[in-house]
Amino acid sequence: MSDSMPVPIQFTDAAAAKVKALISEEENPNLKLRVYVTGGGCSGFSYGFTFDEKINEGDTKVDNDGVSMVVDSMSLQFLVGGTVDYTEGLEGSRFLVNNPNAKTTCGCGSSFSI
């Protein structure tokens, strides 16, 4: 992806800071936050987060503060225009997706429909 193209999904400073802290704990600088969409959940689709050392063919990579987030092309189509953030609150701390494409979401915040 060239620098002139708009980034299809945002990676907030809060999310990048948490990824940086977790990578430091794991002592593996090759780790990247992988965000994906999978079928299931109470609204039809669910967001998933994991750490991955690899960038696969077709992945979109977004960098922030020296760390990377990667999204596969299938998941990206559901996430374009969205934002990956990290929050700490009464429900605990978690990564979350603010997704303008989601028509409905559920109370857990990790499930949505289009």
Secondary structure as UniProt FT lines:
FT   TURN            3..4
FT   STRAND          10..11
FT   HELIX           13..26
FT   TURN            29..30
FT   STRAND          32..39
FT   TURN            42..43
FT   STRAND          45..52
FT   TURN            57..58
FT   STRAND          60..64
FT   TURN            65..66
FT   STRAND          67..71
FT   HELIX           73..79
FT   TURN            80..81
FT   STRAND          83..89
FT   TURN            90..91
FT   STRAND          92..98
FT   TURN            100..101
FT   STRAND          104..105
FT   TURN            107..108
FT   STRAND          111..113
//
